Amino acid sequence: MIELFKALSNRKGLEILHGLKHPEKHFPPQDEGDVHTVGVCFSSIQEGVGLSQSTVSDYLATLQRASLVEVRRIGQWTYYKRNEATIRALAEILGKGGS
């Protein structure tokens, strides 16, 4: 739960998570892989948010520890996409007032 609250309290992390919902609108095109199937390449996310590699890496690691994103490695590339099951469960809990 701590990781979840940590992820949700970070504005840039939430911006990345929001961007991953409609990646073609928020991140530059990538050379390989469909953004809806494999996810968005780390370098596209970094370019899209305009932050350093280490900063973006920290935000994505926090989102991953909170199970808000799924990570997939293909060769030397790392792809990220939203974990919709976790996000739906969280929305359901919050919709019930946390009970």
VMD Tcl script that builds the backbone (N, CA, C; Angstrom):
set m [mol new atoms 297]
animate dup $m
set s [atomselect $m all]
$s set {name element resname resid chain x y z} {
  {N N MET 1 A 0.820 -1.203 0.000}
  {CA C MET 1 A 0.000 0.000 0.000}
  {C C MET 1 A 0.860 1.262 0.000}
  {N N ILE 2 A 1.998 1.205 0.680}
  {CA C ILE 2 A 2.875 2.379 0.730}
  {C C ILE 2 A 3.324 2.749 -0.673}
  {N N GLU 3 A 3.698 1.750 -1.466}
  {CA C GLU 3 A 4.140 2.022 -2.836}
  {C C GLU 3 A 3.000 2.600 -3.675}
  {N N LEU 4 A 1.816 2.135 -3.429}
  {CA C LEU 4 A 0.659 2.659 -4.166}
  {C C LEU 4 A 0.439 4.129 -3.832}
  {N N PHE 5 A 0.453 4.467 -2.557}
  {CA C PHE 5 A 0.266 5.866 -2.159}
  {C C PHE 5 A 1.412 6.741 -2.649}
  {N N LYS 6 A 2.619 6.185 -2.635}
  {CA C LYS 6 A 3.778 6.917 -3.136}
  {C C LYS 6 A 3.596 7.242 -4.621}
  {N N ALA 7 A 3.145 6.253 -5.377}
  {CA C ALA 7 A 2.940 6.445 -6.812}
  {C C ALA 7 A 1.833 7.456 -7.082}
  {N N LEU 8 A 0.765 7.372 -6.315}
  {CA C LEU 8 A -0.384 8.257 -6.540}
  {C C LEU 8 A -0.133 9.684 -6.074}
  {N N SER 9 A 0.868 9.878 -5.228}
  {CA C SER 9 A 1.143 11.222 -4.716}
  {C C SER 9 A 2.120 12.005 -5.580}
  {N N ASN 10 A 2.618 11.390 -6.639}
  {CA C ASN 10 A 3.608 12.037 -7.487}
  {C C ASN 10 A 2.968 12.516 -8.785}
  {N N ARG 11 A 2.964 13.823 -8.986}
  {CA C ARG 11 A 2.292 14.403 -10.156}
  {C C ARG 11 A 2.880 13.911 -11.475}
  {N N LYS 12 A 4.203 13.860 -11.589}
  {CA C LYS 12 A 4.823 13.415 -12.853}
  {C C LYS 12 A 4.557 11.942 -13.099}
  {N N GLY 13 A 4.581 11.149 -12.036}
  {CA C GLY 13 A 4.273 9.734 -12.186}
  {C C GLY 13 A 2.850 9.533 -12.684}
  {N N LEU 14 A 1.920 10.313 -12.137}
  {CA C LEU 14 A 0.535 10.245 -12.593}
  {C C LEU 14 A 0.397 10.723 -14.028}
  {N N GLU 15 A 1.201 11.711 -14.394}
  {CA C GLU 15 A 1.192 12.203 -15.780}
  {C C GLU 15 A 1.629 11.088 -16.735}
  {N N ILE 16 A 2.655 10.350 -16.348}
  {CA C ILE 16 A 3.112 9.226 -17.171}
  {C C ILE 16 A 2.012 8.174 -17.257}
  {N N LEU 17 A 1.419 7.824 -16.123}
  {CA C LEU 17 A 0.352 6.825 -16.090}
  {C C LEU 17 A -0.822 7.260 -16.968}
  {N N HIS 18 A -1.197 8.521 -16.892}
  {CA C HIS 18 A -2.268 9.057 -17.739}
  {C C HIS 18 A -1.872 8.976 -19.214}
  {N N GLY 19 A -0.640 9.343 -19.521}
  {CA C GLY 19 A -0.167 9.297 -20.896}
  {C C GLY 19 A -0.201 7.899 -21.485}
  {N N LEU 20 A 0.048 6.897 -20.642}
  {CA C LEU 20 A 0.043 5.517 -21.117}
  {C C LEU 20 A -1.362 5.035 -21.481}
  {N N LYS 21 A -2.388 5.742 -21.045}
  {CA C LYS 21 A -3.762 5.363 -21.414}
  {C C LYS 21 A -3.996 5.605 -22.898}
  {N N HIS 22 A -3.473 6.715 -23.415}
  {CA C HIS 22 A -3.575 7.055 -24.843}
  {C C HIS 22 A -2.176 7.432 -25.330}
  {N N PRO 23 A -1.300 6.439 -25.453}
  {CA C PRO 23 A 0.113 6.725 -25.727}
  {C C PRO 23 A 0.372 7.465 -27.034}
  {N N GLU 24 A -0.455 7.232 -28.051}
  {CA C GLU 24 A -0.216 7.894 -29.335}
  {C C GLU 24 A -0.427 9.397 -29.238}
  {N N LYS 25 A -1.179 9.859 -28.246}
  {CA C LYS 25 A -1.395 11.292 -28.041}
  {C C LYS 25 A -0.296 11.940 -27.200}
  {N N HIS 26 A 0.340 11.164 -26.336}
  {CA C HIS 26 A 1.227 11.743 -25.327}
  {C C HIS 26 A 2.712 11.455 -25.512}
  {N N PHE 27 A 3.040 10.472 -26.348}
  {CA C PHE 27 A 4.439 10.103 -26.532}
  {C C PHE 27 A 4.771 10.044 -28.016}
  {N N PRO 28 A 6.020 10.330 -28.364}
  {CA C PRO 28 A 6.404 10.259 -29.777}
  {C C PRO 28 A 6.308 8.820 -30.303}
  {N N PRO 29 A 6.145 8.674 -31.609}
  {CA C PRO 29 A 6.068 7.321 -32.189}
  {C C PRO 29 A 7.344 6.537 -31.898}
  {N N GLN 30 A 7.198 5.238 -31.804}
  {CA C GLN 30 A 8.367 4.389 -31.582}
  {C C GLN 30 A 8.585 3.502 -32.790}
  {N N ASP 31 A 9.830 3.073 -32.961}
  {CA C ASP 31 A 10.200 2.292 -34.138}
  {C C ASP 31 A 9.652 0.872 -34.108}
  {N N GLU 32 A 9.642 0.270 -32.928}
  {CA C GLU 32 A 9.272 -1.135 -32.819}
  {C C GLU 32 A 8.103 -1.328 -31.866}
  {N N GLY 33 A 7.268 -2.291 -32.164}
  {CA C GLY 33 A 6.212 -2.706 -31.249}
  {C C GLY 33 A 5.013 -1.783 -31.213}
  {N N ASP 34 A 3.853 -2.399 -31.159}
  {CA C ASP 34 A 2.592 -1.666 -31.057}
  {C C ASP 34 A 2.412 -1.204 -29.612}
  {N N VAL 35 A 2.123 0.088 -29.423}
  {CA C VAL 35 A 2.012 0.654 -28.076}
  {C C VAL 35 A 0.886 0.009 -27.268}
  {N N HIS 36 A -0.136 -0.520 -27.929}
  {CA C HIS 36 A -1.250 -1.132 -27.205}
  {C C HIS 36 A -0.994 -2.599 -26.889}
  {N N THR 37 A -0.102 -3.226 -27.632}
  {CA C THR 37 A 0.207 -4.635 -27.412}
  {C C THR 37 A 1.386 -4.806 -26.462}
  {N N VAL 38 A 2.521 -4.208 -26.819}
  {CA C VAL 38 A 3.729 -4.391 -25.997}
  {C C VAL 38 A 3.954 -3.256 -25.013}
  {N N GLY 39 A 3.371 -2.104 -25.275}
  {CA C GLY 39 A 3.564 -0.951 -24.407}
  {C C GLY 39 A 4.402 0.121 -25.086}
  {N N VAL 40 A 4.775 1.120 -24.295}
  {CA C VAL 40 A 5.532 2.261 -24.800}
  {C C VAL 40 A 6.991 2.101 -24.380}
  {N N CYS 41 A 7.877 2.277 -25.330}
  {CA C CYS 41 A 9.310 2.156 -25.089}
  {C C CYS 41 A 9.761 3.239 -24.100}
  {N N PHE 42 A 10.680 2.864 -23.225}
  {CA C PHE 42 A 11.202 3.792 -22.224}
  {C C PHE 42 A 11.665 5.098 -22.859}
  {N N SER 43 A 12.383 5.011 -23.972}
  {CA C SER 43 A 12.923 6.227 -24.590}
  {C C SER 43 A 11.810 7.150 -25.087}
  {N N SER 44 A 10.699 6.593 -25.548}
  {CA C SER 44 A 9.566 7.423 -25.970}
  {C C SER 44 A 8.921 8.114 -24.771}
  {N N ILE 45 A 8.835 7.390 -23.656}
  {CA C ILE 45 A 8.286 8.000 -22.439}
  {C C ILE 45 A 9.192 9.136 -21.990}
  {N N GLN 46 A 10.489 8.863 -21.967}
  {CA C GLN 46 A 11.453 9.893 -21.548}
  {C C GLN 46 A 11.357 11.123 -22.433}
  {N N GLU 47 A 11.315 10.932 -23.723}
  {CA C GLU 47 A 11.203 12.054 -24.650}
  {C C GLU 47 A 9.877 12.794 -24.462}
  {N N GLY 48 A 8.813 12.041 -24.220}
  {CA C GLY 48 A 7.490 12.634 -24.063}
  {C C GLY 48 A 7.360 13.515 -22.833}
  {N N VAL 49 A 8.026 13.135 -21.747}
  {CA C VAL 49 A 7.921 13.930 -20.519}
  {C C VAL 49 A 9.068 14.921 -20.372}
  {N N GLY 50 A 10.122 14.749 -21.164}
  {CA C GLY 50 A 11.227 15.710 -21.169}
  {C C GLY 50 A 12.043 15.744 -19.894}
  {N N LEU 51 A 12.205 14.591 -19.264}
  {CA C LEU 51 A 13.008 14.510 -18.040}
  {C C LEU 51 A 14.206 13.598 -18.255}
  {N N SER 52 A 15.124 13.625 -17.322}
  {CA C SER 52 A 16.329 12.804 -17.440}
  {C C SER 52 A 15.982 11.321 -17.350}
  {N N GLN 53 A 16.880 10.496 -17.866}
  {CA C GLN 53 A 16.692 9.050 -17.849}
  {C C GLN 53 A 16.525 8.539 -16.417}
  {N N SER 54 A 17.360 9.011 -15.516}
  {CA C SER 54 A 17.289 8.519 -14.137}
  {C C SER 54 A 15.985 8.925 -13.453}
  {N N THR 55 A 15.500 10.127 -13.727}
  {CA C THR 55 A 14.246 10.579 -13.125}
  {C C THR 55 A 13.069 9.763 -13.640}
  {N N VAL 56 A 13.003 9.561 -14.949}
  {CA C VAL 56 A 11.921 8.768 -15.542}
  {C C VAL 56 A 11.997 7.330 -15.034}
  {N N SER 57 A 13.191 6.809 -14.922}
  {CA C SER 57 A 13.384 5.459 -14.413}
  {C C SER 57 A 12.839 5.329 -12.992}
  {N N ASP 58 A 13.096 6.313 -12.155}
  {CA C ASP 58 A 12.578 6.304 -10.782}
  {C C ASP 58 A 11.051 6.321 -10.766}
  {N N TYR 59 A 10.443 7.187 -11.580}
  {CA C TYR 59 A 8.982 7.263 -11.637}
  {C C TYR 59 A 8.381 5.936 -12.097}
  {N N LEU 60 A 8.958 5.347 -13.139}
  {CA C LEU 60 A 8.437 4.091 -13.660}
  {C C LEU 60 A 8.633 2.948 -12.672}
  {N N ALA 61 A 9.746 2.952 -11.952}
  {CA C ALA 61 A 9.982 1.915 -10.941}
  {C C ALA 61 A 8.939 2.016 -9.826}
  {N N THR 62 A 8.602 3.227 -9.430}
  {CA C THR 62 A 7.572 3.419 -8.402}
  {C C THR 62 A 6.222 2.924 -8.904}
  {N N LEU 63 A 5.887 3.241 -10.136}
  {CA C LEU 63 A 4.622 2.767 -10.720}
  {C C LEU 63 A 4.606 1.248 -10.824}
  {N N GLN 64 A 5.754 0.670 -11.148}
  {CA C GLN 64 A 5.842 -0.789 -11.264}
  {C C GLN 64 A 5.692 -1.447 -9.892}
  {N N ARG 65 A 6.367 -0.931 -8.875}
  {CA C ARG 65 A 6.249 -1.501 -7.528}
  {C C ARG 65 A 4.810 -1.431 -7.015}
  {N N ALA 66 A 4.066 -0.427 -7.452}
  {CA C ALA 66 A 2.665 -0.279 -7.055}
  {C C ALA 66 A 1.731 -1.104 -7.945}
  {N N SER 67 A 2.295 -1.840 -8.890}
  {CA C SER 67 A 1.535 -2.665 -9.851}
  {C C SER 67 A 0.611 -1.847 -10.741}
  {N N LEU 68 A 0.937 -0.582 -10.950}
  {CA C LEU 68 A 0.130 0.274 -11.822}
  {C C LEU 68 A 0.568 0.173 -13.280}
  {N N VAL 69 A 1.790 -0.323 -13.518}
  {CA C VAL 69 A 2.254 -0.552 -14.885}
  {C C VAL 69 A 2.821 -1.963 -14.992}
  {N N GLU 70 A 2.738 -2.485 -16.202}
  {CA C GLU 70 A 3.350 -3.771 -16.534}
  {C C GLU 70 A 4.594 -3.474 -17.354}
  {N N VAL 71 A 5.628 -4.269 -17.152}
  {CA C VAL 71 A 6.903 -4.051 -17.830}
  {C C VAL 71 A 7.215 -5.263 -18.688}
  {N N ARG 72 A 7.705 -4.984 -19.892}
  {CA C ARG 72 A 8.063 -6.062 -20.817}
  {C C ARG 72 A 9.397 -5.734 -21.468}
  {N N ARG 73 A 10.329 -6.674 -21.396}
  {CA C ARG 73 A 11.619 -6.510 -22.060}
  {C C ARG 73 A 11.595 -7.283 -23.362}
  {N N ILE 74 A 12.029 -6.599 -24.431}
  {CA C ILE 74 A 12.191 -7.251 -25.724}
  {C C ILE 74 A 13.571 -6.854 -26.217}
  {N N GLY 75 A 14.483 -7.803 -26.205}
  {CA C GLY 75 A 15.869 -7.496 -26.550}
  {C C GLY 75 A 16.433 -6.489 -25.564}
  {N N GLN 76 A 16.972 -5.416 -26.089}
  {CA C GLN 76 A 17.556 -4.391 -25.215}
  {C C GLN 76 A 16.553 -3.317 -24.806}
  {N N TRP 77 A 15.317 -3.414 -25.263}
  {CA C TRP 77 A 14.327 -2.377 -25.014}
  {C C TRP 77 A 13.363 -2.776 -23.903}
  {N N THR 78 A 12.906 -1.787 -23.171}
  {CA C THR 78 A 11.928 -2.002 -22.109}
  {C C THR 78 A 10.675 -1.205 -22.431}
  {N N TYR 79 A 9.526 -1.875 -22.339}
  {CA C TYR 79 A 8.238 -1.279 -22.679}
  {C C TYR 79 A 7.329 -1.265 -21.448}
  {N N TYR 80 A 6.519 -0.227 -21.363}
  {CA C TYR 80 A 5.619 -0.053 -20.224}
  {C C TYR 80 A 4.202 0.168 -20.719}
  {N N LYS 81 A 3.251 -0.455 -20.028}
  {CA C LYS 81 A 1.848 -0.166 -20.291}
  {C C LYS 81 A 1.082 -0.249 -18.973}
  {N N ARG 82 A -0.059 0.388 -18.957}
  {CA C ARG 82 A -0.881 0.433 -17.747}
  {C C ARG 82 A -1.362 -0.962 -17.368}
  {N N ASN 83 A -1.419 -1.229 -16.079}
  {CA C ASN 83 A -2.007 -2.456 -15.578}
  {C C ASN 83 A -3.469 -2.130 -15.277}
  {N N GLU 84 A -4.301 -2.323 -16.273}
  {CA C GLU 84 A -5.700 -1.914 -16.177}
  {C C GLU 84 A -6.448 -2.651 -15.072}
  {N N ALA 85 A -6.079 -3.888 -14.776}
  {CA C ALA 85 A -6.751 -4.636 -13.717}
  {C C ALA 85 A -6.526 -3.961 -12.360}
  {N N THR 86 A -5.308 -3.561 -12.085}
  {CA C THR 86 A -5.005 -2.879 -10.827}
  {C C THR 86 A -5.709 -1.530 -10.765}
  {N N ILE 87 A -5.705 -0.809 -11.866}
  {CA C ILE 87 A -6.328 0.518 -11.904}
  {C C ILE 87 A -7.839 0.400 -11.695}
  {N N ARG 88 A -8.466 -0.609 -12.312}
  {CA C ARG 88 A -9.908 -0.830 -12.105}
  {C C ARG 88 A -10.210 -1.179 -10.650}
  {N N ALA 89 A -9.388 -2.047 -10.068}
  {CA C ALA 89 A -9.605 -2.444 -8.667}
  {C C ALA 89 A -9.459 -1.240 -7.738}
  {N N LEU 90 A -8.468 -0.416 -8.006}
  {CA C LEU 90 A -8.262 0.786 -7.201}
  {C C LEU 90 A -9.452 1.746 -7.342}
  {N N ALA 91 A -9.931 1.926 -8.569}
  {CA C ALA 91 A -11.071 2.806 -8.796}
  {C C ALA 91 A -12.312 2.274 -8.073}
  {N N GLU 92 A -12.463 0.962 -8.061}
  {CA C GLU 92 A -13.608 0.374 -7.367}
  {C C GLU 92 A -13.509 0.603 -5.857}
  {N N ILE 93 A -12.332 0.425 -5.297}
  {CA C ILE 93 A -12.135 0.666 -3.863}
  {C C ILE 93 A -12.402 2.126 -3.521}
  {N N LEU 94 A -11.864 3.027 -4.316}
  {CA C LEU 94 A -12.053 4.452 -4.064}
  {C C LEU 94 A -13.507 4.860 -4.275}
  {N N GLY 95 A -14.177 4.218 -5.214}
  {CA C GLY 95 A -15.579 4.515 -5.469}
  {C C GLY 95 A -16.488 4.093 -4.325}
  {N N LYS 96 A -16.029 3.123 -3.554}
  {CA C LYS 96 A -16.801 2.657 -2.409}
  {C C LYS 96 A -16.428 3.394 -1.134}
  {N N GLY 97 A -15.641 4.459 -1.287}
  {CA C GLY 97 A -15.248 5.224 -0.111}
  {C C GLY 97 A -14.197 4.535 0.717}
  {N N GLY 98 A -13.485 3.569 0.092}
  {CA C GLY 98 A -12.407 2.897 0.790}
  {C C GLY 98 A -12.861 1.781 1.711}
  {N N SER 99 A -14.156 1.478 1.745}
  {CA C SER 99 A -14.622 0.415 2.634}
  {C C SER 99 A -14.598 -0.934 1.957}
}
mol reanalyze $m
mol bondsrecalc $m
mol representation Tube
mol addrep $m
